[in-house]
Amino acid sequence: MEEWKLFDGEYHFMKLVWDHEPLRSMELARLCFQELGWKKSTCFTVLKKLVNRGFLKNDHTVVTALVKEEEVQRRESRAIVDKSFSGSLPAFVTAFLSERKLTEAEAAELRAMIEKAVE
């Protein structure tokens, strides 16, 4: 898949699929109305677009994701670091933490992730 970028509305749409798959397209339209305020026509337009881009599969009105949420998050995160921080993870973390304090639990979790990534 060439383009992994999802616009905000597309991401929220995908999140509904990831959280409820497999689901029928009419159930997805109902969820889109309830959660996003979208009309059925908007839902089906976005569904068709994401099927054509290779994110989703719509087989006999049963919708499933072809791409995992974690993969989209990983690629979009990498793109932000590359674009905004010249690929520097330390610069990203510095900017992210500049106005935020970590809890002890968050710091411990980050330390464990770093140790695992270094191994």
N, C-alpha and C positions, 0 to 999 in steps of 0.2 A: 504494500500500500504506500503510495507516494506521499499523500498528504495526511498526516496524523492530527492536524490541528482541528479542534472542535470549537465552534463559537459557543458562547454561554448557553444559549437556548438548546443547541444540539447536545451539549454536555448534560444538561438537565434531562433531556429526552432520553439519552443513553442511560443515565442513572436509573430512570424508571424501568428500562429494559433490563439492566443488570440486576436490579433489585427484585424483579418479578418474573424473569424468564424461566421457561418458555411461556409466552402468553399470546393470545389471539389478538389480531390487529384491532378488533372492536373493543376489547378490554384495554388495550393500550390507548385508544382514543378516549375512553372513559377516564382513565388515569390522567391523561394529558389535560382533559377538561378540569378535573378535580384539583390536580396539583399545579398546573401551569396556566390554567384559564384559557387553553387553546380550543378552537373549534375543531371538529373532526377533519375538515378539509386541510387545516394547517398541520395537524398531526400526520395525515397521510402524505402531504407534500414533503415534510421532513423525513418521514419513513422512507419514501422513495429515494430521496437524495442520499440518505445514509446507506441504503442498500446499494445504490449505484457507486458509492465511494468505497464499498467493501467493509463497512463497519457492522452492518446487520444483514441477516438473512430473513426473507419473508417467504416461507414455503407453505403454500396452501393456507394462507392467513395466520400461520404460526410464526411469530417473530422471535428470533434468537440473536444474540451477539456473536459476531465472528472475531471480535477483538475484546480482550479482557480489560477491565477498568484499570488494573494496575499497569498494563502496558501503555495505555493512553497517558496516565499520570506520569509514568517514567519518561516517556518521550517529550511530553509538554514541559516537564520540569527541566529536562536537559536543554530544551530549546530556549527557555527563559534564562538559564545560567549562561548558555553560549551567547545569546543576543545581548543581554543587559549587563553581564559581568565578564565578558570576554573569556568565558569558559572557566572562570575562577570560582570554585566552590567555596573557598574561604571568604572571598569578597561577598558572595551571596549570603553566607551565614552571618557575616558581620553586619550587612545591611538589614537582614531579617531580624537580628537580635538587638539592633541599635536602640529601639524604643520598647523593648520587651524583656522581661525577666523570666528565666526558666524556673520551674519548680524543681525540687530535688529529684522527683520521679522522672521528669522530662530529661534532666541532665544525665541521670543514670542510664536512661534508655538510649540517649544519643551516644554516650560513652561506649555502651555495648555494641551499638551499630558500627561505630568507628573501629573498635577492636576487631569486629568480625570482618569489616571491609579491608583491614590491613593484612589479615592473615593470608 
